[in-house]
């Protein structure tokens, strides 16, 4: 037997080919149980030394949205306030403290990062970004739509939601059931020949 099997066309359409960035949302509430299921899929995505530096804040309450509102750019304000859930994808700058638990077969792993600020930042940002993408794919696999955004004031988000400074915000992502009537036309993508090399 070769490989582990593959998604059929319906699955590929759901997660990739027909998945679209949404800008308008249907009003259905998103239950916390569904958010837990999304995370419980996304957490299995690989990261460096199983470091899992991403931290997620699911902003759902009226109070939470009001706290987020002054951090948003004008272009992202209306759609974010209308979304049932907005996720702040952040990364833990002291993720390495958990490596004895998360990477137990090498108890020296913490020393690879401790005191090495540039290495910490690079690893946390890269792997936290990967985990944000895993979260989006998991949400799509469970039937939700998404709208990732980088149009926000990072310093304001950090001050409002991560005041102790340990976690830093990376990007935002609205999660909900999208309103397909308001999708923009799909933009072009680069061909394999333009984006890839085989060497």
C-alpha positions as CSV (number, residue, x, y, z in Angstrom):
1,X,0.0,0.0,0.0
2,X,1.3,3.5,-1.0
3,X,0.4,6.5,1.1
4,X,-2.5,6.9,3.5
5,X,-5.3,7.7,1.2
6,X,-6.5,11.1,0.1
7,X,-9.5,13.4,0.3
8,X,-12.0,13.1,-2.5
9,X,-12.9,16.0,-4.7
10,X,-15.7,17.2,-2.3
11,X,-13.2,17.4,0.5
12,X,-10.6,19.2,-1.6
13,X,-13.2,21.7,-2.8
14,X,-14.3,22.3,0.8
15,X,-10.9,23.0,2.2
16,X,-9.1,24.5,-0.8
17,X,-10.7,25.0,-4.2
18,X,-14.0,26.5,-3.1
19,X,-12.8,28.0,0.2
20,X,-13.0,31.7,0.0
21,X,-12.0,34.6,2.2
22,X,-15.3,36.0,3.5
23,X,-16.2,39.6,4.1
24,X,-19.8,39.3,5.2
25,X,-21.4,36.9,7.7
26,X,-24.7,35.1,8.4
27,X,-25.9,35.9,11.9
28,X,-25.9,32.3,13.3
29,X,-24.1,32.1,16.6
30,X,-21.0,29.8,16.8
31,X,-21.1,27.6,19.9
32,X,-18.0,27.2,22.1
33,X,-18.1,23.5,21.6
34,X,-17.4,24.0,17.9
35,X,-14.4,26.2,18.7
36,X,-13.1,23.5,20.9
37,X,-13.5,20.9,18.1
38,X,-11.6,23.3,15.7
39,X,-8.7,23.7,18.2
40,X,-8.7,19.9,18.9
41,X,-8.0,19.4,15.2
42,X,-5.6,22.3,14.7
43,X,-3.4,21.3,17.6
44,X,-2.1,18.3,15.8
45,X,-0.4,20.3,13.1
46,X,3.4,20.1,13.3
47,X,5.6,22.8,14.8
48,X,9.4,23.0,15.5
49,X,10.2,20.6,18.4
50,X,6.4,20.5,19.0
51,X,6.8,24.0,20.4
52,X,3.1,25.0,19.7
53,X,3.7,28.7,20.5
54,X,0.3,29.9,19.1
55,X,-2.2,31.3,21.6
56,X,-5.8,31.9,20.5
57,X,-8.3,34.4,21.9
58,X,-11.8,33.8,20.6
59,X,-13.5,37.2,20.9
60,X,-17.3,36.5,21.0
61,X,-18.9,38.7,23.6
62,X,-20.1,42.2,23.2
63,X,-17.6,43.4,25.7
64,X,-14.8,41.6,23.9
65,X,-15.8,43.1,20.5
66,X,-15.9,46.6,22.0
67,X,-12.4,46.1,23.4
68,X,-11.2,45.0,20.0
69,X,-13.0,47.7,18.0
70,X,-10.5,50.6,18.5
71,X,-7.7,48.3,17.4
72,X,-9.2,47.7,13.9
73,X,-8.4,49.4,10.7
74,X,-11.3,51.2,9.0
75,X,-11.5,48.5,6.2
76,X,-11.8,45.7,8.7
77,X,-14.1,47.4,11.3
78,X,-17.6,46.6,10.0
79,X,-17.0,43.0,9.0
80,X,-15.2,42.2,12.2
81,X,-17.8,43.7,14.5
82,X,-20.5,41.7,12.5
83,X,-18.7,38.4,12.8
84,X,-19.9,36.1,15.5
85,X,-16.3,35.2,16.4
86,X,-13.0,36.9,15.8
87,X,-9.9,35.0,16.7
88,X,-6.7,36.8,17.8
89,X,-3.9,34.5,16.8
90,X,-0.9,35.3,19.0
91,X,2.3,33.6,20.0
92,X,3.9,33.0,23.3
93,X,7.3,34.5,23.6
94,X,8.2,32.0,26.4
95,X,6.9,28.9,24.6
96,X,10.2,27.2,25.4
97,X,9.3,27.0,29.0
98,X,6.8,24.2,28.1
99,X,9.3,22.2,26.0
100,X,10.1,19.7,28.9
101,X,6.4,18.8,28.7
102,X,5.8,19.1,25.0
103,X,9.1,17.6,23.8
104,X,9.8,15.1,26.6
105,X,12.3,12.9,24.7
106,X,14.9,15.7,24.8
107,X,15.0,17.5,28.1
108,X,17.7,19.9,26.8
109,X,15.3,21.5,24.2
110,X,14.6,24.5,26.5
111,X,18.2,25.5,26.3
112,X,18.0,25.7,22.5
113,X,16.0,28.9,22.9
114,X,16.4,30.4,26.4
115,X,18.2,33.7,26.3
116,X,18.3,33.7,22.5
117,X,15.8,36.4,21.7
118,X,16.1,36.5,18.0
119,X,15.8,32.7,17.8
120,X,12.8,32.8,20.1
121,X,11.0,35.5,18.0
122,X,11.7,33.8,14.7
123,X,10.6,30.4,16.0
124,X,7.5,31.7,17.7
125,X,6.3,33.8,14.8
126,X,6.9,31.1,12.1
127,X,5.3,28.3,14.1
128,X,2.5,30.5,15.5
129,X,1.7,31.5,11.9
130,X,1.6,27.9,10.9
131,X,-0.8,27.1,13.7
132,X,-3.0,30.0,12.7
133,X,-3.3,28.4,9.2
134,X,-4.0,25.0,10.7
135,X,-6.8,26.6,12.7
136,X,-8.3,28.1,9.5
137,X,-8.1,24.7,7.7
138,X,-9.7,23.0,10.7
139,X,-12.5,25.5,10.8
140,X,-13.2,25.0,7.1
141,X,-13.1,21.2,7.6
142,X,-15.8,21.6,10.2
143,X,-18.0,23.8,8.0
144,X,-17.1,27.3,9.0
145,X,-15.8,30.1,6.8
146,X,-13.0,32.5,7.6
147,X,-11.6,35.9,6.9
148,X,-8.0,36.4,8.0
149,X,-6.7,40.0,8.5
150,X,-3.6,41.9,9.2
151,X,-5.2,45.3,9.3
152,X,-5.1,46.2,13.0
153,X,-3.0,48.0,15.5
154,X,-0.8,45.3,17.0
155,X,0.3,47.4,19.9
156,X,-3.3,48.2,20.9
157,X,-4.3,44.6,20.6
158,X,-1.3,43.5,22.7
159,X,-2.2,46.1,25.4
160,X,-5.9,45.2,25.4
161,X,-5.6,41.4,25.4
162,X,-2.1,40.5,26.4
163,X,-1.1,43.2,28.9
164,X,1.6,41.1,30.7
165,X,3.6,41.2,27.4
166,X,4.3,37.4,27.3
167,X,2.0,36.8,24.3
168,X,2.2,39.0,21.1
169,X,-0.6,39.3,18.5
170,X,0.2,38.0,15.0
171,X,-3.0,38.3,12.9
172,X,-6.8,38.2,13.3
173,X,-9.3,35.9,11.7
174,X,-13.1,36.2,11.6
175,X,-14.9,32.8,11.9
176,X,-18.5,32.3,11.0
177,X,-20.9,31.1,8.3
178,X,-20.2,33.4,5.3
179,X,-22.7,35.2,3.1
180,X,-21.7,34.0,-0.3
181,X,-23.7,36.8,-2.0
182,X,-21.0,39.3,-1.0
183,X,-17.9,37.4,-2.0
184,X,-15.4,39.2,-4.2
185,X,-14.4,37.6,-7.5
186,X,-11.5,35.2,-6.9
187,X,-8.1,36.7,-7.6
188,X,-5.5,35.0,-9.8
189,X,-3.0,32.6,-8.3
190,X,0.5,31.9,-9.6
191,X,1.1,28.8,-11.7
192,X,3.4,26.0,-10.6
193,X,5.9,27.1,-13.1
194,X,6.0,30.7,-11.8
195,X,6.1,29.8,-8.1
196,X,8.0,26.6,-7.8
197,X,11.3,25.0,-8.7
198,X,12.2,21.3,-8.8
199,X,15.9,20.9,-8.3
